[in-house]
């Protein structure tokens, strides 16, 4: 990763990156491990989980706007965590933590059922080639996993700039018996990112979806 991001990681990882036990690889989480948000944050508060933090735009905007809410970002790519941490060097956010892990693996066991207020999945990798599309994170099994951790009435927010992926999301999530579509408007705290601007500049349409856990 770039030297500035590496320096931020070296400086802040002990504060912001949760050291989870592994089993089978560097981005796994041992199935026996269950995160205790009260122990991590030192308080009992609503919990938002972001799947893939990217450069941290949504995560940081949300944490700044909602200081009484705690945020855990699941990010499989360490350089991405380093980039996010570089933004926290001068503006600390005590309500933010990271877990370096595959979100599909982590969410399956790491969080207690019904313990999460919202899950954010903004601009996940669309895997656009047909032979790659089985790798898309939004699918029936992952929807089951998200429903497991969301409290009843909790919300799963998603966004994509790929029309085919948006249609796929709608097909999968509309059919899920544990979810109800409540909005196609832009998420209230989701900022316009550089990545999003690049997409709209070439004519891509941004699709936002919000589903309530029944």
C-alpha positions in Angstrom: 0.0 0.0 0.0 1.2 3.6 -0.4 3.6 4.7 2.3 1.1 7.2 3.9 -1.5 4.5 4.2 1.0 2.0 5.6 2.1 4.6 8.2 -1.5 5.2 9.2 -2.1 1.4 9.4 1.0 1.0 11.6 0.0 3.9 13.8 -3.7 3.2 14.2 -4.4 -0.5 13.6 -4.1 -1.3 17.3 -6.9 1.2 18.0 -9.2 0.6 15.1 -8.7 -2.9 13.8 -10.2 -5.6 15.8 -7.9 -8.6 16.2 -10.1 -11.6 15.6 -9.1 -15.2 15.8 -8.5 -16.9 12.5 -9.2 -20.3 11.2 -7.9 -21.3 7.8 -6.6 -18.1 6.4 -5.8 -14.4 7.0 -9.3 -13.1 6.1 -11.3 -15.8 7.9 -12.9 -15.6 11.4 -12.9 -18.5 13.7 -16.5 -19.8 13.8 -16.4 -19.9 17.6 -15.7 -16.2 17.9 -18.5 -13.8 18.6 -17.9 -10.1 18.6 -19.0 -8.2 21.8 -19.7 -4.6 20.7 -20.0 -3.5 24.3 -16.5 -4.7 25.0 -15.1 -3.2 21.8 -16.7 0.2 22.1 -17.2 0.5 25.8 -20.9 1.2 25.6 -24.2 -0.2 24.4 -25.3 1.5 21.2 -26.9 0.8 17.8 -24.6 -1.0 15.5 -24.1 -0.5 11.7 -22.0 -2.9 9.7 -20.6 -1.9 6.4 -19.7 -4.6 3.9 -16.6 -3.3 2.1 -15.5 0.1 3.2 -13.8 1.2 0.0 -12.1 4.5 0.7 -14.2 5.1 3.8 -16.5 7.8 2.4 -19.8 6.3 3.6 -18.3 4.9 6.8 -16.7 8.2 7.9 -19.7 10.3 6.9 -22.0 8.0 8.9 -19.8 7.9 11.9 -19.5 11.7 12.0 -23.2 12.2 11.6 -24.2 9.6 14.1 -21.8 9.8 17.1 -24.2 7.7 19.2 -24.1 4.8 16.8 -21.2 2.4 16.4 -19.8 1.2 13.1 -17.9 -1.9 12.1 -16.5 -2.2 8.6 -15.7 -5.6 7.2 -13.0 -5.1 4.6 -11.1 -8.0 3.1 -8.3 -5.8 1.5 -5.7 -4.5 4.0 -4.7 -1.6 1.7 -8.3 -0.4 1.8 -8.2 -0.4 5.6 -4.9 1.6 5.4 -6.5 4.2 3.2 -9.5 4.5 5.6 -7.1 4.8 8.6 -5.1 7.6 6.8 -8.3 9.7 7.1 -8.6 9.1 10.8 -5.1 10.3 11.7 -6.1 13.9 12.2 -9.8 13.3 12.8 -10.3 10.4 15.2 -13.6 8.6 15.3 -14.0 6.5 18.4 -17.2 4.9 17.1 -15.4 3.2 14.1 -13.7 -0.2 14.0 -12.5 -2.5 11.2 -12.4 -6.2 10.8 -10.0 -7.5 8.1 -12.2 -10.4 6.9 -14.3 -11.8 4.1 -17.8 -10.4 4.9 -19.6 -13.6 3.9 -17.5 -15.5 6.4 -17.5 -13.0 9.1 -21.3 -12.2 9.1 -22.2 -15.9 9.2 -20.9 -16.4 12.7 -19.1 -13.3 14.1 -22.1 -11.3 15.2 -25.0 -12.4 17.4 -28.4 -12.8 15.8 -30.5 -9.7 15.8 -27.6 -7.5 17.0 -27.3 -5.1 14.0 -29.3 -2.0 13.3 -28.3 -1.6 9.7 -26.1 -3.3 7.1 -24.6 -1.2 4.3 -23.4 -2.8 1.0 -22.5 0.1 -1.3 -21.1 -0.5 -4.7 -20.0 -4.1 -4.2 -17.8 -5.7 -7.0 -20.3 -6.3 -9.8 -18.3 -9.2 -11.4 -19.7 -8.1 -14.8 -18.6 -11.1 -16.9 -21.2 -13.9 -17.0 -18.7 -16.5 -15.9 -17.9 -14.4 -12.8 -21.3 -13.5 -11.7 -21.5 -16.4 -9.2 -19.0 -14.4 -7.2 -21.4 -11.5 -6.5 -21.8 -11.1 -2.8 -25.5 -10.3 -3.0 -27.3 -13.6 -3.4 -29.8 -15.8 -1.5 -27.3 -17.2 1.0 -25.8 -13.8 1.8 -29.3 -12.5 2.2 -30.0 -15.2 4.8 -26.8 -14.2 6.5 -27.7 -10.5 6.6 -31.2 -11.4 7.9 -29.6 -13.4 10.7 -27.7 -10.4 12.1 -30.3 -7.7 11.5 -32.7 -7.0 14.3 -36.4 -7.2 13.3 -37.1 -3.8 11.7 -33.4 -3.4 10.9 -32.4 -2.1 7.4 -30.1 -3.4 4.7 -29.0 -0.5 2.4 -27.4 -1.2 -1.0 -26.2 0.8 -3.9 -24.8 0.0 -7.3 -24.1 1.7 -10.6 -24.4 -1.5 -12.7 -28.0 -1.9 -14.0 -27.6 -5.7 -14.3 -26.5 -6.0 -10.7 -29.3 -3.8 -9.6 -31.8 -6.1 -11.3 -30.1 -9.1 -9.7 -30.4 -7.5 -6.3 -34.1 -6.8 -6.8 -34.7 -10.3 -8.0 -32.9 -11.9 -5.0 -34.1 -9.6 -2.3 -37.7 -9.1 -3.4 -38.0 -12.9 -3.3 -36.6 -13.2 0.2 -39.3 -13.9 2.8 -37.4 -12.1 5.5 -37.1 -8.8 3.7 -39.4 -6.0 2.6 -38.4 -3.2 0.1 -39.0 0.1 1.8 -37.1 2.6 -0.4 -35.4 3.2 -3.7 -34.3 6.7 -2.7 -30.7 7.6 -2.0 -29.7 6.5 1.5 -29.8 9.6 3.8 -26.1 9.4 4.9 -24.6 8.0 1.7 -22.2 10.7 0.3 -21.5 11.2 -3.4 -18.1 9.6 -3.9 -15.4 10.1 -6.5 -16.2 6.6 -7.8 -19.8 7.5 -8.1 -19.1 10.7 -10.0 -16.9 8.7 -12.5 -19.8 6.4 -13.0 -22.4 9.0 -13.6 -20.0 10.9 -15.9 -20.0 8.0 -18.3 -23.8 7.6 -18.1 -24.3 5.0 -15.4 -27.5 5.1 -13.3 -27.1 4.8 -9.6 -29.6 2.5 -7.9 -30.2 2.7 -4.2 -32.3 0.0 -2.4 -33.3 -0.3 1.3 -34.9 -3.5 2.7 -36.4 -3.9 6.1 -35.9 -7.1 8.1 -39.3 -8.5 8.9 
